Amino acid sequence: MSTTLTRTPTTLSPERRFKEVQEAYAVLSDREERRKYDTFGHEQPGGSPFGPSGFQGVNISIDDLFGGGFESIFSQIFSGGRTTRRNRGRDLLMDHEVPFQAAMDGHEDEIEIDVLRACEQCNGSGSESSEGVRECPACDGRGRIQRIEKAGFFTKQVVTDCSSCRGEGRIVSDPCLSCDGQGRAKQSKQIKFAVPPGVTTGARLRMRGHGEASRGNRGESGDLYIQIGVQEHPWFERDGPDLLMALPLGFVDLVLGTRIEIPHIDGSELSIKVPAGSNPGETITIPGRGLPGGRGRRGRGSVTVLLKLDMPRKVPRSLKKSLEEMRDDIGTDMESLLDSIRFEADNRRRP
């Protein structure tokens, strides 16, 4: 009994083959039916759920159905069991910093990278002449070797890279002198790209086809991923599209209230109105003055201002004398102090 059927594929249509895979998966997803199949194979009592001849000629490993091998299954279904190694260049990842302002306005940028591209001398073939490249006879140009291994009552299909051509499916007998037969060579390349407004640190921009060229120029190039790092702002911290900042103020400004205007990243002054009687630790929210939401989101975030008390390190004698004279008016009596202590305790205990 075997968990792999390796009969020669018939000329069933792709639609018929796909339907049978669906039926096979539906049956084998049932624990009891799977147990019967593992025990009896397709000759189980009551007849085969896949017809009198198992999977009707589709060369499918049961392990693929339960091991995430759907890509290989579909490849076998629609190519009649003949699989060719996917030849694609490697993807590249590059870190790149942009100014904080780019998160507001977006940013047009350009980078220079050294990347493996198709050799210009041999046009990526790796050979000095067109006759110097031939199909690998060991794998028939597929780059992979399929074999059947038996272990007791079970067999399994194993696919490995062809050792004769190192998985490339071809053999170069007349190597290009410029690239040593590799078909690729390092080239300097300028790449322009756009950083969208609202970009965050860690975001990756995908540049299709700007990665490494494939070996032998037999497949598509990989992609280049540019990982963005947004530089820090002198006073703003960021939480998505929202901005946070601390505003240290003197005692008088907190008591009497004030209006502060500071430069802002959108080009207009940011006006912060501090109400009279404000306390350190309170916040003021200014909606619509944060960063763009990014990814097609409309509107902008908000700016949150945290009020802090900026105490002078040195108090002039004249000011100290004036404060002493006003102590009775602006100071806190014991009863008010205890009320404030209770109020703070209640706030901390609230869920």
N, C-alpha and C positions, 0 to 999 in steps of 0.2 A: 504493500500500500504506500502511496506517495502523496505528499502535499503539493507537488508540482507536476503539472501535466506538460509534457514537452513534445506533443505530437506536432507534426508539420502543419503549419497554418493552411487553411483552405482559402478559397477566393471569396469568402463572405464579404458583403458590403460593410463599410465602416459603421453604418447605422445598425446593422444586425449584430456586429461585434460589440458595439457599445451597449445595445440592449441586453446582451448576454452577460456582460460585466455587471450591469445593474442587477440582473436577476441573481447572479452568483453572490454578489455582496449582500443582497437582501436576505438570502438564505443563510449565509455564513455569519451574518451579524447575530443570528439567533443562537444562543449558547447551546441548546440541545441539538440543533441541526449541525452546528460546528463539531460537537462531540461525535455525532454519528459519522460525519465525513472523515474526521481524524481516525476513527476506528475502522470503518469499512471502505473508505474511498468513495468513488462514484458508483460502486456496485452495492451500495447500502440497501438494506431491506426496504421494499416499497418502491424501488426504482430510483433512478437518479433525478435530483431536482433540476439538473441541467440538461436533461434529455438522455437518450440511450448511449451517447458517446461523450459524456462529461461536458466539457466547456465548448463543444462543437468546434474544435480546432483552434481555439484561441489560446495562445501560449502564455498563460498567466500563472504567476506564483501566488499561492494563497497567502504567503507571508506579506506580499506586496499589498494585498487588500487590507491588512491590519497593521502594516508597518509604515504607512505614509508614502508608499511608492506609487502614487497615482500618476506622476509624471511619466515614469517608465512604463506603466500599464498602458496609458494612452498612446505612448510612442510605439509600443508593440502593436496595439490595435490598428492604428492608422498607417503603419509602415510595414505591416505584414511580418512583424517579428524582427526586422532588420534595423538595428539601432546604430546610429553614428554618434560619436562623441561630440558634444556641443563645443565648438571652438570659438571662444569669446575672450577678448582681452580683459585684463584685470581692472577692477574699479580702483580709483585712487581717492584718498582723503587728505585734504589740506586745511590747516587752520589759518584763519585770516581775521585780523582785528579791524573794526570800523569805529569811527568816532561816535559818541553818544548821540550827536545831532542826527546821525543816520537813522536812528530809531524814530525820529520825528518826521524827517523829510524824505527818507529813502536815500539811496546813494548809488551813483554810477562808479564802478571801480574796474580795475584791471590788474591782473597778476601775470607773472612770468613763471613758467614751470619747465623743468626738464623731464621729458616723458618719452617712453619707448613708442616710436611711431614706425610705420612701414618704411623699410630701407628704400631710399630714393634710387640707389644704384640698381637694385634688382627688383624694384617695385613690390617688395615684400615677399617674393617667392623664396628667397634664401639661396638662389642658384645663379651662377654666372650666365647660364644659358637656359633656354626653354626645355632643352632635352635633359637637363641635369636633375629634373624632379620626376619621380615616378610613384605610382601608387604602391603602398606597402602590400606585398603579396601575403604576408602573414595574417593580416586582418581585413584584406580586401578594401583598404582605404577607410575603414570605419574608426580606427584608432582604439578599438576595444575588442577583447576576446571573450567569447561566451563559452563556458564549459559546464558540464553537469557533474556534480559531486554526489556520491552515495554515502550514506551513513546509516547502516543497518537497513531498516525497511523504508527509509526516507531518502529522497533525492532533492537536491536544490540546484538552482541555476545560479552560477557565479559569473559576474562580469568584472573584468579587470582591464587596466590599460595595457595595450600591446607593448611588449618589451622591445620589439624590433624597431618600432618607429617612435617609441616613448609617448604613445598616445596621440600622435599627430596625424596618423593615417597616410603618411607619405615619407619617402626617403630621398634625401638630397645627396647626389653623388658628385656634384660639381659645385661646392660651396662658394657663395659670393665672398669676395675678398674684403669688401667693405664692412659687412656685418657678420663675417665668419659663419655664414650659412644660417644665421638665426632669423633672417627676414625682417629684423627690427633693429633700430638704432636709436640712441638718445638724441632728441632734438629739443631745442629751446622753442617755447611756444607762448605767445601772448594771448591771454583770454580775457575778454571783456564780459562783465556781468552786472546785473542790477540787484541791489539790496533793497527789498521792499520796505516801506514805512511800517513801523511796529515790530521790526525784527527783534528777536531776543537772543541772548547768548545761548549757544548750543544748537541754534537752528542750522539746518544743512540745506545748501542750495545745490541742486542736481544739474550738472552740465552734461547732457547726453552726448556720448561719442567722444568726449575729451579725455578719456582714460587711456590705458595702454592699448596699442594695436594687438590684434590677435596674431598668434604664431602662423607664419606662412601666409598671412593676409587672406585666410580662409574663412573668416567670420567677422562679426561686427566688433568695433572697438568697445572697450569698457567705458564707464562713466566716471566723471570727476565730481566728487562731493566736496564742496567748500563749507567748512564748519565755521560759523560766525562767532566771534567774540566781541561784545559791545563794551567799549571802554567806559570807565566810571565817570560820573558827572561830579563837579566840585561840591555840590550840596544836595543833589537829589538822589534818593534811593528809589529803586523801581520794584513794583509788584505788578507784573503784566503791563497793562496800559496805564495803571495808576502810578502816580509819583508821590513820594513822601519826603518831607523835610522837617528839620527842627528849626524853630525860630526863638533864639534867646532874647528876652526882653527884660528891661529894668523894672523895678518894683512900681515906679510911677506909671509906666506905660500899661502895666497890667491893671492897676487900680483905676486909672482915668480912661483907659482905652486909647487906641491910636490907629493910624493907617500906615502901612508899610508898602512901598513899591520896590520890587526887585526885577532885574532883567530875567526874561523867560526864554525858553528854547523855541517858542513859536514866533519870536521877533517882537512881541508886544510886552509891555510891562505887566507883571503879575501883581495885582493889587490885593493886599491882605488886610481886611478890616478886623481889628481886635476889639471886641466889645469891652466896655468898662466893667470892672469887677471880675476879670478873667483870672483863672487859677492856673498855676503850672501843672502840666500834664493833660490839660484839656486840648481838644483838637478843633481845627477849623477846616471844613471841606469846601473846596472850590470846584464844582462840577464842570466838565467840558474843557478843562485846561491841561489834561494829561496827554498821553501819547495816543496815536491811532491804535485801534484794536488789532489790526493786522488780519491777514487771511480773509479779506473781503468784509470784515466786520465794519459796520458804520459807526460814526461818532468817535469821540475820544474819551479817555479815562478822566479821572479827577485828580486834583492835587490835595493832599492832606497835610496840614501844617500842625505840628506838635509844638505847643507853647512851653517854653522853659523859662525859669527865672535866672537871670544873669546877675549874680551878686558881685558887687565890687570887692576886689581883694583888699583895697585900702580905702578907708573912709576919712576924708578931710575933717579937721577939727571943727570947722564951721558947720559942716553938714551933720556931724555927730551931735553938736550942741542943739541944732534945730530939731533933730529927731528925738532927742531926750525931752525937749519941750512938748513934742507932739505925742509922746508915748501914751498918755492917758486917752488921747482921742483915737489913735490908730491901733493901740495895743489890744490884746485879747484878755478879757477877764476870765477867772477860773471857771465860772459856770458855762460860758461860751466855749471855752477850751474843752471841757468834758463833753459837751454836746457834739462838738466836732469829732472827738475821739470815738464816741458811740456811732456816729454817722459813718465814719470810715470803716469801723468794724462790721457794721451791718452790710455795707457794700461788698466787703470781701467775702462774707458768708453767703451771699446770694448765689444760687446755682447759675 
